[in-house]
Amino acid sequence: MSGAPADMVVVKLGGTTIAEQEDTLEEVAALSASRRMLIVHGGGRRLTDWLERLGIETGFSHGLRVTDDQSLEVAAAVLGGLVNAELVAELRRLGADAVGLTGVDGGLLKGDRLPNLGRVARVSEVRTALVETLLAQAFLPVVAPLALDGEGVICNVNADEAAAGLARSLNARLILLTDIEGVRDASGRPLANLDARDAERLIGEGVIHGGMVPKVRSALAVVRSAGSSADREVIIADGRQPAALTRALEDPTFGTRIAGTLSRGAK
């Protein structure tokens, strides 16, 4: 477990266009001046667009993209190249000392292959030395979700899982920004709080489904991780809203807060 301070934050951004994330990136740049922060980005929509342009079929299983060798080449180019470079350039324009990385750099992320998904891995080990060195020098690491498997082969990683792995290893607070209000109950209403027991139940009932499944499972991995404080929580919140990052950090009514256990009276 890293000795990083408890007030450090890992933020997972989507991989949409810079224009769609302008407000959030301004917040990231401003907040990174006063606290240690690490960004992990997705890029699923941009990746799908490029796969379609190239005529490469793509599919999903339980919210995770099936990635063959051809798709992985595109994923590495789009996630590790295009999206990462755009985010770093914009954050630097906004005044943050951003540095782009992939999970391959410095052996940052190592993963175990997931069955029937091709070149897709789940984070099994995090080598934090590189990002800790950057953080100590007040850089803002921006990490693309790629990893090496046990044989040193590049694999795609779900960005929420990559962010969770880094948050666990850095003992950081995790915020998963998405494009909906948070986790919803069976009637479609957003939940302010969710504990592990109810999360597993809602996944089993199919209420939590699609891309929200890896988000919630990633959150649960953090709150259950060894060495985590009893009050560790993960926030899943709507990154499209004004001041989304600040509100996720400070406003208990914004988004869904996921903890290992909650008082049965929590709402």
C-alpha positions as CSV (number, residue, x, y, z in Angstrom):
1,M,0.0,0.0,0.0
2,S,1.3,3.4,-1.0
3,G,2.0,6.1,1.5
4,A,0.1,8.6,-0.5
5,P,-2.0,11.0,1.6
6,A,-5.6,10.2,2.3
7,D,-6.8,13.4,0.6
8,M,-5.4,12.3,-2.7
9,V,-8.1,11.8,-5.4
10,V,-8.2,9.5,-8.5
11,V,-10.8,10.8,-11.0
12,K,-12.1,8.8,-13.9
13,L,-13.2,10.9,-16.8
14,G,-15.1,9.8,-19.9
15,G,-13.4,9.8,-23.2
16,T,-15.8,12.1,-25.0
17,T,-14.7,15.3,-26.9
18,I,-12.8,18.1,-25.1
19,A,-15.7,20.4,-25.7
20,E,-18.1,18.1,-23.8
21,Q,-15.7,18.0,-20.8
22,E,-14.6,21.6,-20.8
23,D,-16.1,22.5,-17.4
24,T,-14.8,19.4,-15.7
25,L,-11.3,19.9,-17.1
26,E,-11.3,23.4,-15.8
27,E,-12.2,22.0,-12.4
28,V,-9.5,19.4,-12.6
29,A,-6.8,22.0,-13.5
30,A,-7.9,24.3,-10.7
31,L,-8.1,21.6,-8.0
32,S,-4.8,19.9,-9.1
33,A,-3.0,23.1,-8.0
34,S,-3.8,22.5,-4.4
35,R,-4.1,18.7,-4.0
36,R,-2.6,15.5,-5.4
37,M,-4.7,14.1,-8.2
38,L,-4.5,11.4,-10.8
39,I,-6.7,11.2,-13.9
40,V,-7.8,8.0,-15.6
41,H,-9.8,8.4,-18.8
42,G,-12.0,6.2,-20.9
43,G,-12.8,6.6,-24.5
44,G,-15.4,4.0,-25.4
45,R,-17.5,6.2,-27.6
46,R,-14.5,7.6,-29.5
47,L,-13.1,4.0,-29.9
48,T,-16.5,2.7,-31.2
49,D,-16.5,5.6,-33.7
50,W,-13.1,4.7,-35.0
51,L,-13.9,0.9,-35.2
52,E,-17.0,1.7,-37.2
53,R,-15.0,4.0,-39.6
54,L,-12.5,1.2,-40.1
55,G,-15.2,-1.4,-40.6
56,I,-14.2,-3.5,-37.5
57,E,-17.0,-5.2,-35.7
58,T,-17.2,-4.7,-31.9
59,G,-19.3,-6.1,-29.2
60,F,-19.8,-6.1,-25.4
61,S,-20.2,-8.7,-22.7
62,H,-21.5,-7.7,-19.2
63,G,-20.5,-4.1,-20.0
64,L,-17.0,-4.9,-21.1
65,R,-15.8,-4.5,-24.7
66,V,-14.7,-7.7,-26.5
67,T,-11.3,-6.9,-27.9
68,D,-9.5,-9.0,-30.6
69,D,-6.1,-8.3,-31.9
70,Q,-7.3,-5.9,-34.6
71,S,-9.5,-4.0,-32.1
72,L,-6.6,-3.8,-29.7
73,E,-4.5,-2.0,-32.3
74,V,-7.2,0.6,-32.7
75,A,-7.8,0.9,-28.9
76,A,-4.1,1.5,-28.2
77,A,-4.1,4.2,-30.9
78,V,-7.3,5.9,-29.8
79,L,-6.9,5.6,-26.0
80,G,-3.2,5.7,-25.6
81,G,-2.7,8.2,-28.4
82,L,-5.5,10.4,-29.5
83,V,-7.7,10.7,-26.4
84,N,-4.8,10.9,-24.0
85,A,-2.9,13.5,-26.0
86,E,-6.0,15.7,-26.3
87,L,-6.7,15.6,-22.6
88,V,-3.1,16.4,-21.7
89,A,-2.9,19.3,-24.2
90,E,-6.1,20.8,-22.9
91,L,-5.2,20.4,-19.2
92,R,-1.8,22.0,-19.9
93,R,-3.6,24.9,-21.7
94,L,-5.7,25.3,-18.5
95,G,-2.6,25.6,-16.4
96,A,-2.2,22.0,-15.0
97,D,1.2,20.3,-15.4
98,A,-0.3,17.3,-17.0
99,V,1.7,14.2,-18.1
100,G,0.3,11.5,-20.3
101,L,0.8,7.8,-19.6
102,T,-0.7,4.5,-20.4
103,G,-0.9,1.6,-17.9
104,V,1.9,0.0,-20.0
105,D,4.4,2.8,-19.1
106,G,6.8,1.8,-16.3
107,G,4.8,-1.4,-15.9
108,L,2.1,0.7,-14.2
109,L,-0.8,-1.7,-14.6
110,K,-0.5,-5.5,-14.8
111,G,-3.6,-7.6,-15.5
112,D,-5.1,-11.0,-15.7
113,R,-6.9,-11.9,-19.0
114,L,-10.6,-12.2,-18.7
115,P,-12.1,-15.3,-20.4
116,N,-13.9,-15.0,-23.7
117,L,-13.1,-11.3,-24.1
118,G,-9.9,-11.5,-26.1
119,R,-7.2,-9.0,-25.2
120,V,-9.0,-7.6,-22.2
121,A,-7.5,-7.8,-18.7
122,R,-8.6,-6.9,-15.2
123,V,-6.0,-5.1,-13.0
124,S,-4.1,-7.5,-10.8
125,E,-1.1,-5.5,-9.8
126,V,-0.2,-1.8,-9.8
127,R,3.4,-0.6,-9.8
128,T,3.0,3.0,-8.5
129,A,6.6,4.1,-8.5
130,L,6.3,6.2,-11.7
131,V,3.1,8.0,-10.8
132,E,4.3,8.6,-7.2
133,T,7.5,10.2,-8.6
134,L,5.4,12.5,-10.8
135,L,3.0,13.3,-8.0
136,A,5.9,14.2,-5.7
137,Q,7.0,16.8,-8.3
138,A,3.5,18.3,-8.6
139,F,2.7,16.8,-12.0
140,L,-0.8,15.6,-12.9
141,P,-0.7,12.1,-14.3
142,V,-3.3,11.3,-17.0
143,V,-3.5,7.6,-17.5
144,A,-5.0,5.7,-20.5
145,P,-6.5,2.3,-19.6
146,L,-4.1,-0.2,-21.1
147,A,-2.1,-2.9,-19.2
148,L,0.3,-5.7,-19.7
149,D,-0.8,-9.3,-19.1
150,G,1.4,-12.0,-17.5
151,E,3.2,-12.6,-20.8
152,G,3.8,-8.9,-21.4
153,V,1.1,-8.6,-24.1
154,I,-0.8,-5.2,-24.3
155,C,-4.4,-5.5,-23.2
156,N,-7.5,-3.2,-23.0
157,V,-8.7,-2.5,-19.5
158,N,-12.1,-1.1,-18.5
159,A,-11.3,2.5,-17.4
160,D,-13.4,2.2,-14.2
161,E,-11.4,-0.8,-13.2
162,A,-8.1,0.8,-14.0
163,A,-9.1,3.8,-11.9
164,A,-10.1,1.5,-9.0
165,G,-6.8,-0.3,-9.1
166,L,-4.9,2.9,-8.9
167,A,-7.1,4.3,-6.1
168,R,-6.6,1.1,-4.1
169,S,-2.8,1.2,-4.5
170,L,-2.5,4.9,-3.8
171,N,-5.0,4.8,-0.9
172,A,-6.9,7.6,-2.7
173,R,-10.4,8.7,-2.9
174,L,-12.1,7.6,-6.1
175,I,-14.6,9.6,-8.2
176,L,-16.1,7.9,-11.2
177,L,-17.7,10.6,-13.5
178,T,-20.3,9.4,-15.9
179,D,-23.2,10.7,-18.0
180,I,-26.1,9.8,-15.7
181,E,-27.0,11.0,-12.2
182,G,-25.6,8.0,-10.5
183,V,-26.8,4.4,-9.7
184,R,-30.5,4.0,-10.1
185,D,-33.0,1.8,-8.2
186,A,-35.6,-0.4,-9.8
187,S,-37.9,2.6,-10.4
188,G,-35.2,4.5,-12.1
189,R,-34.6,7.0,-9.3
190,P,-31.0,7.8,-8.5
191,L,-29.6,6.4,-5.2
192,A,-27.8,8.8,-2.9
193,N,-26.1,5.9,-1.0
194,L,-25.5,2.2,-1.8
195,D,-23.7,-0.5,0.2
196,A,-22.1,-3.7,-0.9
197,R,-25.0,-5.9,0.0
198,D,-27.6,-3.9,-1.8
199,A,-25.3,-3.3,-4.8
200,E,-24.8,-7.1,-5.3
201,R,-28.6,-7.6,-5.0
202,L,-29.3,-5.0,-7.6
203,I,-26.7,-6.4,-10.0
204,G,-28.2,-9.9,-9.5
205,E,-31.7,-8.6,-10.2
206,G,-30.5,-6.9,-13.4
207,V,-31.4,-3.4,-12.0
208,I,-27.8,-2.4,-12.3
209,H,-26.8,-3.5,-15.8
210,G,-24.7,-2.7,-18.8
211,G,-21.8,-0.3,-18.3
212,M,-22.9,0.5,-14.8
213,V,-21.9,-3.0,-13.7
214,P,-18.1,-2.5,-14.0
215,K,-18.5,0.9,-12.4
216,V,-20.2,-0.5,-9.3
217,R,-18.0,-3.6,-9.1
218,S,-14.9,-1.3,-9.3
219,A,-16.3,0.8,-6.5
220,L,-16.9,-2.2,-4.4
221,A,-13.3,-3.4,-5.0
222,V,-12.1,-0.1,-3.5
223,V,-14.3,0.0,-0.5
224,R,-13.5,-3.7,0.3
225,S,-9.7,-3.4,-0.3
226,A,-7.3,-4.4,2.4
227,G,-6.0,-1.4,4.3
228,S,-8.9,0.8,3.4
229,S,-10.4,2.9,6.2
230,A,-13.8,1.9,7.5
231,D,-15.4,5.1,6.0
232,R,-13.9,4.7,2.5
233,E,-16.4,5.6,-0.1
234,V,-16.5,5.9,-3.9
235,I,-18.6,8.5,-5.7
236,I,-20.3,7.8,-9.0
237,A,-21.6,11.1,-10.3
238,D,-22.8,13.0,-13.4
239,G,-19.8,14.7,-15.0
240,R,-22.0,16.8,-17.2
241,Q,-23.3,18.9,-14.3
242,P,-21.8,22.3,-13.3
243,A,-19.0,22.0,-10.7
244,A,-19.4,18.2,-10.9
245,L,-16.0,17.3,-9.4
246,T,-16.3,19.8,-6.5
247,R,-19.8,18.7,-5.8
248,A,-18.7,15.0,-5.8
249,L,-16.0,15.9,-3.3
250,E,-18.1,18.1,-1.0
251,D,-21.9,17.6,-1.5
252,P,-23.3,14.3,0.0
253,T,-26.5,14.7,-2.0
254,F,-24.7,14.7,-5.4
255,G,-24.3,11.4,-7.2
256,T,-24.2,7.9,-5.5
257,R,-21.9,7.2,-2.7
258,I,-20.9,3.6,-2.4
259,A,-19.5,2.1,0.9
260,G,-18.8,-1.3,2.2
261,T,-21.6,-1.0,4.8
262,L,-24.1,1.7,5.6
263,S,-26.4,2.3,8.4
264,R,-29.8,0.8,7.5
265,G,-31.2,4.3,8.1
266,A,-29.0,5.9,5.4
267,K,-31.0,7.4,2.5
